[in-house]
């Protein structure tokens, strides 16, 4: 798709193909990467499935139970969060649906842990979403910034193939009913972090996107809906020694290449 993938200083993984597969192009698609914020899509689907009233009020707080043994409590760091808005609501009650939206469109870490709390920290429910999508390796076993949980061996991992499977399964309505599917796709299409895959697509292209990043990691997965071709999925995961700005530019170029090959 682009020769840069072969010389990437680390691991660069891509899955590209129609919503239901098979891949039209894939490289290192089964390599495991730290999930970063891409795991938030599975959390959203699990919440939509399990919670009947998405408008119920949720108390905004910053104390969360770790999955580590010993009743450890952890909090999120506002300086590491992509969304200031949720932090302004500390001590208030807000609709669960709003937290789900902020978790996706601004990638709020605090909102993610609050949504997991409303799920009863049921990671089995999140991992069932992965399995129902046909994912083979991805798993979600702890909350965001649960350092004690990470040190105890709990981790969140994805592959490009599994992210592709998740986005495709969601887009075709395999994971929820028609109304829920439409609502979740609308949230993903309202993504406000637009500096990787979305930067490589023509302006105005409808795309349901979730990205994720930490130092040395930049991932993005999307269900893309061209007006002149069938919809398709693109998932890119990069872990390595590349500045984030450069990694974003690489993902943008991969998206450009996928657009050229959409027909």
C-alpha positions as CSV (number, residue, x, y, z in Angstrom):
1,X,0.0,0.0,0.0
2,X,2.9,2.3,0.7
3,X,6.6,1.3,0.8
4,X,7.1,3.1,4.1
5,X,5.4,0.3,5.9
6,X,8.3,-2.0,5.2
7,X,10.8,0.4,6.6
8,X,8.9,1.6,9.6
9,X,11.1,1.7,12.7
10,X,9.1,-0.7,14.8
11,X,5.9,-2.6,13.9
12,X,3.4,-1.2,11.4
13,X,0.2,-3.2,10.9
14,X,-2.6,-2.7,8.3
15,X,-5.9,-4.3,7.5
16,X,-7.9,-2.9,4.5
17,X,-10.9,-4.5,2.9
18,X,-14.7,-4.6,2.6
19,X,-16.8,-4.4,5.8
20,X,-17.3,-8.2,5.9
21,X,-13.8,-9.0,4.6
22,X,-11.7,-10.6,3.3
23,X,-8.7,-8.3,3.3
24,X,-7.7,-6.6,0.0
25,X,-4.4,-5.7,1.6
26,X,-2.9,-6.7,5.0
27,X,0.5,-6.6,6.5
28,X,1.5,-7.7,10.0
29,X,-2.3,-7.6,10.7
30,X,-2.1,-10.2,13.5
31,X,0.8,-8.5,15.4
32,X,-0.3,-7.4,18.9
33,X,-0.1,-3.8,19.9
34,X,-1.0,-1.9,23.1
35,X,-4.6,-0.8,22.4
36,X,-4.4,2.8,23.7
37,X,-7.8,4.4,23.2
38,X,-9.0,2.1,20.4
39,X,-10.5,-0.1,23.1
40,X,-13.1,2.5,23.8
41,X,-15.2,1.3,20.8
42,X,-15.7,-2.1,22.5
43,X,-16.6,-0.3,25.8
44,X,-19.2,1.8,23.9
45,X,-20.8,-1.3,22.3
46,X,-20.8,-3.2,25.6
47,X,-22.5,-0.2,27.4
48,X,-25.1,0.0,24.6
49,X,-25.9,-3.7,24.9
50,X,-26.0,-3.9,28.7
51,X,-27.6,-0.6,29.8
52,X,-31.2,0.1,28.9
53,X,-31.3,3.7,29.9
54,X,-28.4,5.6,28.3
55,X,-29.8,8.9,29.6
56,X,-29.5,7.9,33.2
57,X,-27.4,10.3,35.4
58,X,-23.9,9.4,36.3
59,X,-21.9,11.1,39.1
60,X,-18.6,12.4,37.7
61,X,-15.7,11.4,40.0
62,X,-12.1,10.4,39.7
63,X,-11.7,7.3,42.0
64,X,-11.8,4.0,40.2
65,X,-11.1,0.4,41.4
66,X,-8.0,-1.2,39.9
67,X,-8.1,-4.8,38.7
68,X,-5.0,-5.4,40.7
69,X,-5.4,-7.4,43.9
70,X,-5.7,-5.5,47.2
71,X,-8.5,-3.0,46.7
72,X,-6.3,-0.5,44.9
73,X,-8.0,2.7,43.8
74,X,-6.6,4.9,41.0
75,X,-7.4,8.1,39.3
76,X,-7.0,9.7,35.9
77,X,-4.5,12.5,35.2
78,X,-6.3,15.5,33.6
79,X,-3.0,16.4,31.8
80,X,-3.1,13.0,29.9
81,X,-6.8,13.4,28.9
82,X,-7.9,14.4,25.5
83,X,-11.0,16.1,26.8
84,X,-11.2,19.0,29.3
85,X,-15.0,19.1,29.3
86,X,-15.6,16.1,31.4
87,X,-13.2,17.4,34.1
88,X,-15.3,20.6,34.4
89,X,-18.2,18.4,35.5
90,X,-16.5,16.8,38.5
91,X,-19.0,16.5,41.4
92,X,-22.0,16.8,39.1
93,X,-24.3,14.3,37.4
94,X,-24.4,14.0,33.7
95,X,-26.2,11.6,31.2
96,X,-24.4,8.4,30.5
97,X,-24.9,8.9,26.8
98,X,-22.9,12.2,27.0
99,X,-20.0,10.3,28.7
100,X,-20.1,7.7,25.9
101,X,-19.9,10.5,23.3
102,X,-17.0,12.3,25.0
103,X,-15.2,8.9,25.3
104,X,-15.3,8.6,21.6
105,X,-15.3,12.1,20.0
106,X,-12.7,13.5,22.4
107,X,-11.3,10.2,23.6
108,X,-11.9,11.2,27.3
109,X,-10.1,8.8,29.6
110,X,-12.1,9.9,32.6
111,X,-15.4,9.3,30.7
112,X,-14.1,5.9,29.7
113,X,-13.6,4.8,33.3
114,X,-16.9,6.2,34.3
115,X,-18.6,4.2,31.6
116,X,-16.8,1.1,32.7
117,X,-18.0,1.8,36.2
118,X,-21.6,1.9,34.9
119,X,-20.9,-1.5,33.4
120,X,-19.8,-2.8,36.8
121,X,-16.2,-3.0,35.5
122,X,-17.4,-6.1,33.5
123,X,-14.5,-6.7,31.2
124,X,-16.1,-10.0,30.1
125,X,-18.8,-8.0,28.5
126,X,-16.3,-5.9,26.6
127,X,-14.3,-8.9,25.5
128,X,-17.6,-10.6,24.4
129,X,-17.9,-7.7,21.9
130,X,-14.5,-8.5,20.5
131,X,-15.4,-12.2,20.2
132,X,-18.8,-11.4,18.6
133,X,-17.0,-9.3,16.0
134,X,-14.8,-12.2,15.1
135,X,-11.6,-10.8,16.7
136,X,-9.0,-13.5,17.5
137,X,-6.5,-11.7,19.7
138,X,-7.8,-8.4,21.0
139,X,-8.7,-8.1,24.6
140,X,-9.6,-5.4,27.2
141,X,-8.7,-6.3,30.8
142,X,-8.3,-3.0,32.7
143,X,-9.3,0.6,32.7
144,X,-7.4,3.6,31.3
145,X,-4.4,4.6,33.5
146,X,-4.8,1.6,35.8
147,X,-1.0,1.5,36.5
148,X,-1.3,-1.1,39.3
149,X,-3.4,-3.3,37.1
150,X,-0.8,-3.1,34.3
151,X,2.0,-3.9,36.7
152,X,-0.1,-6.9,37.9
153,X,-0.2,-8.2,34.3
154,X,-3.5,-6.9,33.1
155,X,-3.4,-5.3,29.7
156,X,-5.4,-4.1,26.7
157,X,-4.2,-5.3,23.3
158,X,-5.4,-5.1,19.7
159,X,-4.3,-6.1,16.2
160,X,-5.1,-4.4,13.0
161,X,-7.1,-7.4,11.8
162,X,-9.2,-7.4,15.0
163,X,-9.8,-3.6,14.8
164,X,-10.9,-4.1,11.3
165,X,-13.2,-6.9,12.3
166,X,-14.7,-4.8,15.1
167,X,-15.4,-1.7,12.9
168,X,-16.8,-3.9,10.1
169,X,-19.0,-5.9,12.4
170,X,-20.4,-2.7,13.9
171,X,-21.0,-1.1,10.5
172,X,-23.0,-4.0,9.2
173,X,-25.2,-4.2,12.3
174,X,-23.7,-7.5,13.6
175,X,-23.2,-6.2,17.2
176,X,-26.4,-4.3,17.9
177,X,-29.9,-3.6,16.6
178,X,-30.5,-1.2,13.8
179,X,-31.2,1.9,16.0
180,X,-28.2,1.3,18.3
181,X,-25.9,0.7,15.3
182,X,-27.0,3.9,13.7
183,X,-26.5,5.9,16.9
184,X,-23.0,4.4,17.5
185,X,-21.9,5.0,14.0
186,X,-23.1,8.7,14.2
187,X,-20.9,9.1,17.3
188,X,-17.9,7.6,15.6
189,X,-18.5,9.8,12.6
190,X,-18.4,12.9,14.8
191,X,-14.8,12.2,15.7
192,X,-12.9,15.4,16.6
193,X,-9.4,14.1,16.5
194,X,-8.8,14.2,12.8
195,X,-5.0,14.2,12.4
196,X,-4.3,10.7,11.3
197,X,-6.6,8.6,9.0
198,X,-9.2,11.3,8.5
199,X,-6.4,13.7,7.3
200,X,-5.9,11.4,4.3
201,X,-9.5,11.2,3.2
202,X,-11.3,13.8,1.0
203,X,-13.1,16.5,3.0
204,X,-16.7,15.5,3.8
205,X,-16.1,11.8,3.5
206,X,-18.4,9.9,6.0
207,X,-16.1,7.8,8.2
208,X,-16.7,6.2,11.6
209,X,-13.3,6.5,13.3
210,X,-11.6,5.8,16.5
211,X,-8.0,6.5,17.1
212,X,-5.6,6.1,20.0
213,X,-2.1,7.2,20.9
214,X,0.5,7.3,23.6
215,X,4.2,7.9,23.2
216,X,5.5,5.6,20.5
217,X,2.0,4.4,19.6
218,X,-0.5,5.7,17.0
219,X,-3.5,3.6,15.9
220,X,-6.6,4.4,13.9
221,X,-9.5,2.3,12.6
222,X,-12.4,3.4,10.5
223,X,-15.4,2.2,8.6
224,X,-15.4,4.5,5.5
225,X,-18.4,5.2,3.4
226,X,-17.5,6.7,-0.1
227,X,-20.3,8.0,-2.2
228,X,-18.9,6.3,-5.3
229,X,-17.9,2.9,-4.0
230,X,-18.9,0.2,-1.5
231,X,-18.0,1.0,2.2
232,X,-14.7,-0.4,3.5
233,X,-12.7,-0.8,6.6
234,X,-9.1,0.5,7.2
235,X,-7.2,-0.2,10.4
236,X,-3.6,0.9,11.0
237,X,-1.5,0.2,14.1
238,X,2.0,1.6,14.6
239,X,4.3,1.0,17.6
240,X,7.8,2.2,17.3
241,X,10.4,4.9,17.2
242,X,8.6,7.6,15.2
243,X,7.5,11.0,16.4
244,X,3.7,11.2,16.7
245,X,3.5,13.9,14.0
246,X,5.3,11.6,11.6
247,X,3.2,8.6,12.6
248,X,0.0,10.7,11.9
249,X,1.4,11.6,8.5
250,X,2.1,8.0,7.7
251,X,-1.5,7.0,8.7
252,X,-2.7,9.8,6.5
253,X,-0.8,8.5,3.5
254,X,-2.1,5.0,4.1
255,X,-5.6,6.4,4.1
256,X,-4.9,8.2,0.8
257,X,-3.7,4.9,-0.7
258,X,-6.8,3.1,0.5
259,X,-9.0,5.8,-1.1
260,X,-7.2,5.3,-4.4
261,X,-7.9,1.6,-4.2
262,X,-11.5,1.9,-3.0
263,X,-13.0,0.8,-6.3
